[in-house]
Amino acid sequence: MKSKINYNEYIKEQNLISLFKDLYPICRSITGKGFTDSLRILDKITKLKIKKVKSGTKVLDWTVPDVWNIKDAYLLENKKKIIDFKKHNLHILNYSYPINQTVSFDELKKHIYTLPKMPNAIPYVHSYYNKNWGFAMKHKEFIKLNKKAKFKAVIKSSINPGYLYYSDNLIKGKSKKEILIYSYLCHPQMANHELSGPLLWIYLLKIIKKTGPHNYSYRFVLCPENIGAAVFLHFNKKNIKNIKAGYIINCVGNGKIITLKKSRDGNTLADKAALNVINFIKNPKKIIDFFPDGSDERQFCSPGFNIPIALIMRKMYGSFKEYHTSLDNEKFINFKTIIDTFKIYYQVLLTLENNFLPKAKIQYGTPQLSKSKINLYPREMNFKQKPKNNRIKLMLEILNLADGKISLLDICNNKKFKLIDYLDLYDDLINSGYLKKI
């Protein structure tokens, strides 16, 4: 993996915007045409490997549901259309079963979802595993409804046996040890908490494909949230031991803040590599210990698996008022922020690639570095004018701590150095013979 790259060769704002415009209007769910259409669009950026699992398949404690598709949905009040699914697909309760009937207001209100505290927002609601139908709308429109009117509810959907699809892509490296890069693609018509993750994910996959061979193997997985993670874990139980670190990418398109949600153990390789990068960024930061709620870290960090999975986000899911509403739209997302977060992720992967277990050649006493053919240490000393040299300081720390038991990443974190800023130093120490990888 290259330490210095021109990011503009791999990810451009105008390309992100174009891809976003293609994906944003699609009504996605955990199964169905919306999900597969979205995969096909991403496949144009870089080729994806697609897998499928049949409805009714038992995966961990879950069951793959039947496939949901929708063509249209609307609600009429005295023959006037007051909700139109085609204007915004959050208007429908995701996974609503088909219906065509006239109901009273009292019956209708059991199937209408609003946000009284956010009267201008349409909420995102779903009912994947419980049979139901419903609509969502702005609360300011709901309170205008005629309570004496008759309402015609029409939902042209289908729920039938079929397949759940997901993408699982392995880029083989020098080692079978894997880094997992994961995101999900199932939320309808939301920008930050849906599309920002897959947008970053697909371009990170593209750059990893083009910059190998790598020391690690990289597995890029794109699933429907929760059930997709259960599917992936169920069918990869034997390979899970190969995953040494991983990250779930979501909510990377809004906010100056950089948020790290740690893995379950809180001090894993994934946590350490992320901290080694973000601690040297000037943006405000928030470090959060693991909690068993939120995204697919719930599945990966369950006690039986306990995979070292962390999340590097901007504003964390649930921490912004637009979350899971129609206000999480094209105006809420910032494509420059996605690119900035892309750079963070690339640097984290570069950190993982260049980490190793060092052992110094000289274990007794200190090495006479001035005799090295490689210029490692000043040959003339003037302590009255001794310059501050971080390279020398880190070199001495490494040679003192390199007993074959402490990783380079741990040394850099403990001594507050950014690992990838000194790649030439590690090469010089190895080439001089004073350090080796074990």
Helices and strands as residue ranges (DSSP letters): G 7-9, H 13-23, H 33-43, E 50-54, E 58-59, E 62-63, E 67-77, E 80-84, G 89-91, E 99-104, H 105-108, G 109-111, E 112-113, E 135-136, H 139-142, E 150-160, E 163-171, E 178-184, I 191-195, H 196-210, E 217-223, H 227-235, G 240-242, E 243-248, E 258-261, H 269-278, E 285-288, H 297-300, E 309-313, H 335-354, E 358-360, G 369-371, G 383-385, H 390-401, H 408-415, G 419-422, H 423-432, E 435-437
